[in-house]
Amino acid sequence: MKIATFNVNGINGRLDILLRWLQEAEPAIVCLQELKAPDEKFPVKALNAAGYGVIWHGQKSWNGVAILAKGQEPLQTRRGLPGDPDDTHSRYIEAIIDGIVIGCLYIPNGNPAPGPKFDYKLRWFERLSTYAAELLELGAPVALIGDFNVMPTDIDVYAPDRWRDDALFRPEVRAAYAELIAQGWTDALRHLHPDKRIYTFWKYFRNAFARDAGLRIDHFLLSPALAPELTAAAVDKFTRAWPHASDHAPVWIDVKD
């Protein structure tokens, strides 16, 4: 079963890119981030026509997450990350599909750091860690999937020294990610490719994609009940070269059915 994640950077503006990739890659489950569309503007009919059931949590202009399931309707189990009832950002949605709990997330960018946005990012990470521990207690197959906005180690960024003070690479954020992993989660791409430079995001300027000046910020974290089923993991880097592409490329894993 192929499970994918894709920060589309505006689902309506790049719907043709998404539909083209869905047709070529044929993933069974897809987590989308950065929809940049309110709920009523989500292109549900186009995705249904492509063969996918879908749930979504939209927001005007910013954020937004969705889960797609090929040939079936995802069973929504949560909409929004617990721990802060005043948080209005659309950054987490969860469903059960084929017996797997799928948590689709979009962690805040946090820049400029230090500052209020960075503080919010750290608080969001704390809430995620608390909830992730509860998910592990279920003992069920769980995958936390999406744009984590963190490069965990130096190998995950093309020029580490240039990023030391950035909110995606500051030690506080990398420590938060490491503490999350230490709960018992498996970073799927790094597990299968421990020493390979793999990027999932390239900025639009300074010819970043052509120079392969990228970052690995889109991740799959698998629970102990799901990690042994992992068979493959990769990035569909070719999509980043398509006209009007997102600055992220889709990332996918295969797990045994």
JOPE-V365032 format. One record per helix or strand of 3 or more residues. SS is the DSSP state (H for helix, E for strand). FROM is the first residue (numbers start at 1). LEN is the number of residues. Records with the same first field share a line. If there is no record, write none. Layout:
SS = FROM-LEN / FROM-LEN
This chain:
E = 2-6 / 29-5 / 52-6 / 65-6 / 75-5 / 92-6 / 100-7 / 142-6 / 218-5 / 230-6 / 251-5
H = 15-11 / 39-3 / 44-6 / 116-22 / 154-3 / 160-3 / 171-12 / 188-5 / 224-4 / 237-5
